[in-house]
Amino acid sequence: MNEYKFDGYIIVDADLPVKLSDILRVRASLEKADLVLVKRSIDDRPLPDRILTMAFYMFVWMLGLRYRDIQAGVKGFRRKLILNTYRFLPRGFLGDLVLTYYAVKNGFRVMEVPVRWSDKRDWSKRLYLFLKIAFELIQILPTIMKLALYRI
């Protein structure tokens, strides 16, 4: 009997921002990578949303990460990566930023998969989300600084 063993996990936001076929591509990419991020190849969000995303991307770029959509709502990762990070990952919206930063700084293989992404939330909910993420960013800065200075 040929048994297939998979040691990866895929997390998808509850609002299902991508299609099942894209999630299956994330799954297939985990054969070659330890962390798979999605990037919005078609982004039909309003302009203010895209501007806020670009502002966050600039912050991510300052950290030395060259991935465009760390928070696009879908991630695939290997078991060994999450076992190395679960003890210091912050709960909330920015756990994916810390996970990606740790993966890059510690030599894990990171890959991006283009997807068609959609967000059906209204602008007021997205603005609230942006403000919440900004507040969380201030809270996780000490964790990012520890990761930058030490191999955790």
PyMOL commands that place a pseudoatom at each C-alpha (Angstrom):
pseudoatom trace, name=CA, resn=MET, resi=1, chain=A, elem=C, hetatm=0, pos=[0.000, 0.000, 0.000]
pseudoatom trace, name=CA, resn=ASN, resi=2, chain=A, elem=C, hetatm=0, pos=[1.421, 3.350, -1.048]
pseudoatom trace, name=CA, resn=GLU, resi=3, chain=A, elem=C, hetatm=0, pos=[0.822, 5.860, 1.738]
pseudoatom trace, name=CA, resn=TYR, resi=4, chain=A, elem=C, hetatm=0, pos=[1.228, 9.592, 1.125]
pseudoatom trace, name=CA, resn=LYS, resi=5, chain=A, elem=C, hetatm=0, pos=[2.376, 11.665, 4.065]
pseudoatom trace, name=CA, resn=PHE, resi=6, chain=A, elem=C, hetatm=0, pos=[2.053, 15.448, 4.081]
pseudoatom trace, name=CA, resn=ASP, resi=7, chain=A, elem=C, hetatm=0, pos=[3.528, 17.596, 6.836]
pseudoatom trace, name=CA, resn=GLY, resi=8, chain=A, elem=C, hetatm=0, pos=[2.128, 20.952, 5.774]
pseudoatom trace, name=CA, resn=TYR, resi=9, chain=A, elem=C, hetatm=0, pos=[-0.675, 23.197, 6.917]
pseudoatom trace, name=CA, resn=ILE, resi=10, chain=A, elem=C, hetatm=0, pos=[-2.702, 25.774, 5.050]
pseudoatom trace, name=CA, resn=ILE, resi=11, chain=A, elem=C, hetatm=0, pos=[-4.493, 28.638, 6.758]
pseudoatom trace, name=CA, resn=VAL, resi=12, chain=A, elem=C, hetatm=0, pos=[-7.242, 30.517, 4.914]
pseudoatom trace, name=CA, resn=ASP, resi=13, chain=A, elem=C, hetatm=0, pos=[-9.074, 33.570, 6.236]
pseudoatom trace, name=CA, resn=ALA, resi=14, chain=A, elem=C, hetatm=0, pos=[-12.727, 32.985, 7.049]
pseudoatom trace, name=CA, resn=ASP, resi=15, chain=A, elem=C, hetatm=0, pos=[-13.897, 35.305, 4.265]
pseudoatom trace, name=CA, resn=LEU, resi=16, chain=A, elem=C, hetatm=0, pos=[-12.318, 32.937, 1.668]
pseudoatom trace, name=CA, resn=PRO, resi=17, chain=A, elem=C, hetatm=0, pos=[-10.443, 35.573, -0.373]
pseudoatom trace, name=CA, resn=VAL, resi=18, chain=A, elem=C, hetatm=0, pos=[-9.195, 33.048, -2.969]
pseudoatom trace, name=CA, resn=LYS, resi=19, chain=A, elem=C, hetatm=0, pos=[-10.655, 30.165, -4.973]
pseudoatom trace, name=CA, resn=LEU, resi=20, chain=A, elem=C, hetatm=0, pos=[-10.180, 26.497, -4.095]
pseudoatom trace, name=CA, resn=SER, resi=21, chain=A, elem=C, hetatm=0, pos=[-7.995, 26.033, -7.176]
pseudoatom trace, name=CA, resn=ASP, resi=22, chain=A, elem=C, hetatm=0, pos=[-5.571, 28.644, -5.765]
pseudoatom trace, name=CA, resn=ILE, resi=23, chain=A, elem=C, hetatm=0, pos=[-5.489, 26.855, -2.404]
pseudoatom trace, name=CA, resn=LEU, resi=24, chain=A, elem=C, hetatm=0, pos=[-4.589, 23.650, -4.234]
pseudoatom trace, name=CA, resn=ARG, resi=25, chain=A, elem=C, hetatm=0, pos=[-1.702, 25.509, -5.920]
pseudoatom trace, name=CA, resn=VAL, resi=26, chain=A, elem=C, hetatm=0, pos=[-0.491, 26.619, -2.482]
pseudoatom trace, name=CA, resn=ARG, resi=27, chain=A, elem=C, hetatm=0, pos=[-0.638, 22.969, -1.403]
pseudoatom trace, name=CA, resn=ALA, resi=28, chain=A, elem=C, hetatm=0, pos=[1.380, 21.851, -4.432]
pseudoatom trace, name=CA, resn=SER, resi=29, chain=A, elem=C, hetatm=0, pos=[3.972, 24.586, -3.808]
pseudoatom trace, name=CA, resn=LEU, resi=30, chain=A, elem=C, hetatm=0, pos=[4.618, 23.215, -0.328]
pseudoatom trace, name=CA, resn=GLU, resi=31, chain=A, elem=C, hetatm=0, pos=[6.469, 20.372, -2.020]
pseudoatom trace, name=CA, resn=LYS, resi=32, chain=A, elem=C, hetatm=0, pos=[9.231, 22.894, -2.839]
pseudoatom trace, name=CA, resn=ALA, resi=33, chain=A, elem=C, hetatm=0, pos=[8.961, 25.456, -0.032]
pseudoatom trace, name=CA, resn=ASP, resi=34, chain=A, elem=C, hetatm=0, pos=[8.643, 25.687, 3.748]
pseudoatom trace, name=CA, resn=LEU, resi=35, chain=A, elem=C, hetatm=0, pos=[6.394, 28.752, 3.597]
pseudoatom trace, name=CA, resn=VAL, resi=36, chain=A, elem=C, hetatm=0, pos=[4.062, 29.634, 0.723]
pseudoatom trace, name=CA, resn=LEU, resi=37, chain=A, elem=C, hetatm=0, pos=[2.551, 33.099, 0.512]
pseudoatom trace, name=CA, resn=VAL, resi=38, chain=A, elem=C, hetatm=0, pos=[-0.038, 34.197, -1.996]
pseudoatom trace, name=CA, resn=LYS, resi=39, chain=A, elem=C, hetatm=0, pos=[0.313, 37.411, -3.951]
pseudoatom trace, name=CA, resn=ARG, resi=40, chain=A, elem=C, hetatm=0, pos=[-2.546, 39.242, -5.552]
pseudoatom trace, name=CA, resn=SER, resi=41, chain=A, elem=C, hetatm=0, pos=[-2.105, 39.038, -9.304]
pseudoatom trace, name=CA, resn=ILE, resi=42, chain=A, elem=C, hetatm=0, pos=[-5.549, 40.534, -9.842]
pseudoatom trace, name=CA, resn=ASP, resi=43, chain=A, elem=C, hetatm=0, pos=[-6.599, 42.907, -7.100]
pseudoatom trace, name=CA, resn=ASP, resi=44, chain=A, elem=C, hetatm=0, pos=[-10.031, 44.419, -7.544]
pseudoatom trace, name=CA, resn=ARG, resi=45, chain=A, elem=C, hetatm=0, pos=[-10.116, 46.305, -4.244]
pseudoatom trace, name=CA, resn=PRO, resi=46, chain=A, elem=C, hetatm=0, pos=[-10.813, 50.032, -4.115]
pseudoatom trace, name=CA, resn=LEU, resi=47, chain=A, elem=C, hetatm=0, pos=[-7.877, 52.432, -4.454]
pseudoatom trace, name=CA, resn=PRO, resi=48, chain=A, elem=C, hetatm=0, pos=[-7.725, 53.391, -0.730]
pseudoatom trace, name=CA, resn=ASP, resi=49, chain=A, elem=C, hetatm=0, pos=[-7.274, 49.707, 0.147]
pseudoatom trace, name=CA, resn=ARG, resi=50, chain=A, elem=C, hetatm=0, pos=[-4.465, 49.291, -2.321]
pseudoatom trace, name=CA, resn=ILE, resi=51, chain=A, elem=C, hetatm=0, pos=[-2.750, 52.414, -0.952]
pseudoatom trace, name=CA, resn=LEU, resi=52, chain=A, elem=C, hetatm=0, pos=[-2.922, 51.043, 2.611]
pseudoatom trace, name=CA, resn=THR, resi=53, chain=A, elem=C, hetatm=0, pos=[-1.510, 47.734, 1.352]
pseudoatom trace, name=CA, resn=MET, resi=54, chain=A, elem=C, hetatm=0, pos=[1.374, 49.578, -0.308]
pseudoatom trace, name=CA, resn=ALA, resi=55, chain=A, elem=C, hetatm=0, pos=[2.106, 51.435, 2.949]
pseudoatom trace, name=CA, resn=PHE, resi=56, chain=A, elem=C, hetatm=0, pos=[2.305, 48.112, 4.790]
pseudoatom trace, name=CA, resn=TYR, resi=57, chain=A, elem=C, hetatm=0, pos=[4.471, 46.662, 2.006]
pseudoatom trace, name=CA, resn=MET, resi=58, chain=A, elem=C, hetatm=0, pos=[6.912, 49.564, 2.405]
pseudoatom trace, name=CA, resn=PHE, resi=59, chain=A, elem=C, hetatm=0, pos=[7.236, 48.731, 6.111]
pseudoatom trace, name=CA, resn=VAL, resi=60, chain=A, elem=C, hetatm=0, pos=[7.803, 45.065, 5.241]
pseudoatom trace, name=CA, resn=TRP, resi=61, chain=A, elem=C, hetatm=0, pos=[10.400, 46.122, 2.676]
pseudoatom trace, name=CA, resn=MET, resi=62, chain=A, elem=C, hetatm=0, pos=[12.251, 48.131, 5.369]
pseudoatom trace, name=CA, resn=LEU, resi=63, chain=A, elem=C, hetatm=0, pos=[12.489, 44.888, 7.369]
pseudoatom trace, name=CA, resn=GLY, resi=64, chain=A, elem=C, hetatm=0, pos=[14.300, 43.332, 4.417]
pseudoatom trace, name=CA, resn=LEU, resi=65, chain=A, elem=C, hetatm=0, pos=[11.410, 41.181, 3.220]
pseudoatom trace, name=CA, resn=ARG, resi=66, chain=A, elem=C, hetatm=0, pos=[10.721, 41.303, -0.502]
pseudoatom trace, name=CA, resn=TYR, resi=67, chain=A, elem=C, hetatm=0, pos=[7.310, 39.656, -0.479]
pseudoatom trace, name=CA, resn=ARG, resi=68, chain=A, elem=C, hetatm=0, pos=[4.390, 41.740, -1.608]
pseudoatom trace, name=CA, resn=ASP, resi=69, chain=A, elem=C, hetatm=0, pos=[1.392, 40.207, 0.138]
pseudoatom trace, name=CA, resn=ILE, resi=70, chain=A, elem=C, hetatm=0, pos=[2.375, 38.793, 3.493]
pseudoatom trace, name=CA, resn=GLN, resi=71, chain=A, elem=C, hetatm=0, pos=[-1.185, 39.412, 4.702]
pseudoatom trace, name=CA, resn=ALA, resi=72, chain=A, elem=C, hetatm=0, pos=[-3.233, 38.239, 1.733]
pseudoatom trace, name=CA, resn=GLY, resi=73, chain=A, elem=C, hetatm=0, pos=[-5.290, 35.783, 3.790]
pseudoatom trace, name=CA, resn=VAL, resi=74, chain=A, elem=C, hetatm=0, pos=[-3.781, 32.452, 2.723]
pseudoatom trace, name=CA, resn=LYS, resi=75, chain=A, elem=C, hetatm=0, pos=[-0.583, 30.778, 3.884]
pseudoatom trace, name=CA, resn=GLY, resi=76, chain=A, elem=C, hetatm=0, pos=[0.901, 27.346, 3.596]
pseudoatom trace, name=CA, resn=PHE, resi=77, chain=A, elem=C, hetatm=0, pos=[3.706, 26.209, 5.851]
pseudoatom trace, name=CA, resn=ARG, resi=78, chain=A, elem=C, hetatm=0, pos=[5.631, 23.120, 6.845]
pseudoatom trace, name=CA, resn=ARG, resi=79, chain=A, elem=C, hetatm=0, pos=[5.310, 21.574, 10.267]
pseudoatom trace, name=CA, resn=LYS, resi=80, chain=A, elem=C, hetatm=0, pos=[8.997, 22.187, 11.092]
pseudoatom trace, name=CA, resn=LEU, resi=81, chain=A, elem=C, hetatm=0, pos=[8.556, 25.940, 10.542]
pseudoatom trace, name=CA, resn=ILE, resi=82, chain=A, elem=C, hetatm=0, pos=[5.572, 26.264, 12.847]
pseudoatom trace, name=CA, resn=LEU, resi=83, chain=A, elem=C, hetatm=0, pos=[7.223, 24.083, 15.512]
pseudoatom trace, name=CA, resn=ASN, resi=84, chain=A, elem=C, hetatm=0, pos=[10.163, 26.500, 15.532]
pseudoatom trace, name=CA, resn=THR, resi=85, chain=A, elem=C, hetatm=0, pos=[7.970, 29.594, 15.873]
pseudoatom trace, name=CA, resn=TYR, resi=86, chain=A, elem=C, hetatm=0, pos=[4.812, 28.786, 17.826]
pseudoatom trace, name=CA, resn=ARG, resi=87, chain=A, elem=C, hetatm=0, pos=[6.262, 29.882, 21.176]
pseudoatom trace, name=CA, resn=PHE, resi=88, chain=A, elem=C, hetatm=0, pos=[6.772, 33.509, 20.123]
pseudoatom trace, name=CA, resn=LEU, resi=89, chain=A, elem=C, hetatm=0, pos=[4.239, 34.080, 17.324]
pseudoatom trace, name=CA, resn=PRO, resi=90, chain=A, elem=C, hetatm=0, pos=[1.887, 36.885, 18.298]
pseudoatom trace, name=CA, resn=ARG, resi=91, chain=A, elem=C, hetatm=0, pos=[-1.824, 36.200, 18.183]
pseudoatom trace, name=CA, resn=GLY, resi=92, chain=A, elem=C, hetatm=0, pos=[-3.723, 38.508, 15.906]
pseudoatom trace, name=CA, resn=PHE, resi=93, chain=A, elem=C, hetatm=0, pos=[-3.181, 39.911, 12.451]
pseudoatom trace, name=CA, resn=LEU, resi=94, chain=A, elem=C, hetatm=0, pos=[0.604, 40.146, 12.441]
pseudoatom trace, name=CA, resn=GLY, resi=95, chain=A, elem=C, hetatm=0, pos=[1.578, 36.593, 13.269]
pseudoatom trace, name=CA, resn=ASP, resi=96, chain=A, elem=C, hetatm=0, pos=[2.093, 36.055, 9.548]
pseudoatom trace, name=CA, resn=LEU, resi=97, chain=A, elem=C, hetatm=0, pos=[4.586, 38.940, 9.401]
pseudoatom trace, name=CA, resn=VAL, resi=98, chain=A, elem=C, hetatm=0, pos=[6.632, 37.466, 12.261]
pseudoatom trace, name=CA, resn=LEU, resi=99, chain=A, elem=C, hetatm=0, pos=[6.405, 33.977, 10.737]
pseudoatom trace, name=CA, resn=THR, resi=100, chain=A, elem=C, hetatm=0, pos=[7.666, 35.233, 7.367]
pseudoatom trace, name=CA, resn=TYR, resi=101, chain=A, elem=C, hetatm=0, pos=[10.421, 37.315, 8.960]
pseudoatom trace, name=CA, resn=TYR, resi=102, chain=A, elem=C, hetatm=0, pos=[11.595, 34.319, 10.997]
pseudoatom trace, name=CA, resn=ALA, resi=103, chain=A, elem=C, hetatm=0, pos=[11.498, 32.024, 7.968]
pseudoatom trace, name=CA, resn=VAL, resi=104, chain=A, elem=C, hetatm=0, pos=[13.613, 34.359, 5.838]
pseudoatom trace, name=CA, resn=LYS, resi=105, chain=A, elem=C, hetatm=0, pos=[16.134, 35.140, 8.583]
pseudoatom trace, name=CA, resn=ASN, resi=106, chain=A, elem=C, hetatm=0, pos=[16.610, 31.453, 9.377]
pseudoatom trace, name=CA, resn=GLY, resi=107, chain=A, elem=C, hetatm=0, pos=[17.042, 30.157, 5.846]
pseudoatom trace, name=CA, resn=PHE, resi=108, chain=A, elem=C, hetatm=0, pos=[13.663, 28.512, 5.278]
pseudoatom trace, name=CA, resn=ARG, resi=109, chain=A, elem=C, hetatm=0, pos=[12.478, 28.332, 1.669]
pseudoatom trace, name=CA, resn=VAL, resi=110, chain=A, elem=C, hetatm=0, pos=[9.776, 30.933, 1.010]
pseudoatom trace, name=CA, resn=MET, resi=111, chain=A, elem=C, hetatm=0, pos=[7.732, 31.048, -2.188]
pseudoatom trace, name=CA, resn=GLU, resi=112, chain=A, elem=C, hetatm=0, pos=[4.934, 33.232, -3.577]
pseudoatom trace, name=CA, resn=VAL, resi=113, chain=A, elem=C, hetatm=0, pos=[2.007, 31.952, -5.631]
pseudoatom trace, name=CA, resn=PRO, resi=114, chain=A, elem=C, hetatm=0, pos=[-0.049, 34.437, -7.688]
pseudoatom trace, name=CA, resn=VAL, resi=115, chain=A, elem=C, hetatm=0, pos=[-3.814, 34.318, -7.085]
pseudoatom trace, name=CA, resn=ARG, resi=116, chain=A, elem=C, hetatm=0, pos=[-6.950, 36.212, -7.976]
pseudoatom trace, name=CA, resn=TRP, resi=117, chain=A, elem=C, hetatm=0, pos=[-7.913, 37.793, -4.688]
pseudoatom trace, name=CA, resn=SER, resi=118, chain=A, elem=C, hetatm=0, pos=[-11.167, 39.442, -3.646]
pseudoatom trace, name=CA, resn=ASP, resi=119, chain=A, elem=C, hetatm=0, pos=[-12.426, 41.198, -0.551]
pseudoatom trace, name=CA, resn=LYS, resi=120, chain=A, elem=C, hetatm=0, pos=[-16.143, 41.691, -0.106]
pseudoatom trace, name=CA, resn=ARG, resi=121, chain=A, elem=C, hetatm=0, pos=[-15.973, 43.712, 3.139]
pseudoatom trace, name=CA, resn=ASP, resi=122, chain=A, elem=C, hetatm=0, pos=[-17.105, 47.333, 3.105]
pseudoatom trace, name=CA, resn=TRP, resi=123, chain=A, elem=C, hetatm=0, pos=[-14.647, 50.187, 3.515]
pseudoatom trace, name=CA, resn=SER, resi=124, chain=A, elem=C, hetatm=0, pos=[-15.488, 50.944, 7.182]
pseudoatom trace, name=CA, resn=LYS, resi=125, chain=A, elem=C, hetatm=0, pos=[-14.604, 47.378, 8.232]
pseudoatom trace, name=CA, resn=ARG, resi=126, chain=A, elem=C, hetatm=0, pos=[-11.354, 47.487, 6.287]
pseudoatom trace, name=CA, resn=LEU, resi=127, chain=A, elem=C, hetatm=0, pos=[-10.400, 50.852, 7.822]
pseudoatom trace, name=CA, resn=TYR, resi=128, chain=A, elem=C, hetatm=0, pos=[-11.058, 49.445, 11.306]
pseudoatom trace, name=CA, resn=LEU, resi=129, chain=A, elem=C, hetatm=0, pos=[-8.910, 46.444, 10.406]
pseudoatom trace, name=CA, resn=PHE, resi=130, chain=A, elem=C, hetatm=0, pos=[-6.093, 48.721, 9.221]
pseudoatom trace, name=CA, resn=LEU, resi=131, chain=A, elem=C, hetatm=0, pos=[-6.157, 50.667, 12.500]
pseudoatom trace, name=CA, resn=LYS, resi=132, chain=A, elem=C, hetatm=0, pos=[-6.129, 47.442, 14.501]
pseudoatom trace, name=CA, resn=ILE, resi=133, chain=A, elem=C, hetatm=0, pos=[-3.142, 46.159, 12.515]
pseudoatom trace, name=CA, resn=ALA, resi=134, chain=A, elem=C, hetatm=0, pos=[-1.287, 49.455, 13.055]
pseudoatom trace, name=CA, resn=PHE, resi=135, chain=A, elem=C, hetatm=0, pos=[-1.788, 49.104, 16.829]
pseudoatom trace, name=CA, resn=GLU, resi=136, chain=A, elem=C, hetatm=0, pos=[-0.631, 45.463, 16.747]
pseudoatom trace, name=CA, resn=LEU, resi=137, chain=A, elem=C, hetatm=0, pos=[2.437, 46.509, 14.787]
pseudoatom trace, name=CA, resn=ILE, resi=138, chain=A, elem=C, hetatm=0, pos=[3.568, 48.647, 17.702]
pseudoatom trace, name=CA, resn=GLN, resi=139, chain=A, elem=C, hetatm=0, pos=[3.070, 45.662, 20.020]
pseudoatom trace, name=CA, resn=ILE, resi=140, chain=A, elem=C, hetatm=0, pos=[5.101, 43.190, 17.946]
pseudoatom trace, name=CA, resn=LEU, resi=141, chain=A, elem=C, hetatm=0, pos=[8.103, 45.434, 17.296]
pseudoatom trace, name=CA, resn=PRO, resi=142, chain=A, elem=C, hetatm=0, pos=[10.015, 43.969, 20.281]
pseudoatom trace, name=CA, resn=THR, resi=143, chain=A, elem=C, hetatm=0, pos=[9.546, 40.450, 18.857]
pseudoatom trace, name=CA, resn=ILE, resi=144, chain=A, elem=C, hetatm=0, pos=[10.806, 41.529, 15.445]
pseudoatom trace, name=CA, resn=MET, resi=145, chain=A, elem=C, hetatm=0, pos=[13.787, 43.243, 17.066]
pseudoatom trace, name=CA, resn=LYS, resi=146, chain=A, elem=C, hetatm=0, pos=[14.658, 40.038, 18.959]
pseudoatom trace, name=CA, resn=LEU, resi=147, chain=A, elem=C, hetatm=0, pos=[14.468, 38.056, 15.743]
pseudoatom trace, name=CA, resn=ALA, resi=148, chain=A, elem=C, hetatm=0, pos=[16.693, 40.609, 14.010]
pseudoatom trace, name=CA, resn=LEU, resi=149, chain=A, elem=C, hetatm=0, pos=[19.348, 40.523, 16.719]
pseudoatom trace, name=CA, resn=TYR, resi=150, chain=A, elem=C, hetatm=0, pos=[19.360, 36.860, 17.698]
pseudoatom trace, name=CA, resn=ARG, resi=151, chain=A, elem=C, hetatm=0, pos=[18.705, 33.500, 16.123]
pseudoatom trace, name=CA, resn=ILE, resi=152, chain=A, elem=C, hetatm=0, pos=[15.691, 32.311, 18.063]
for i in range(1, 152): cmd.bond("trace and resi %d" % i, "trace and resi %d" % (i + 1))
show_as sticks, trace
zoom trace
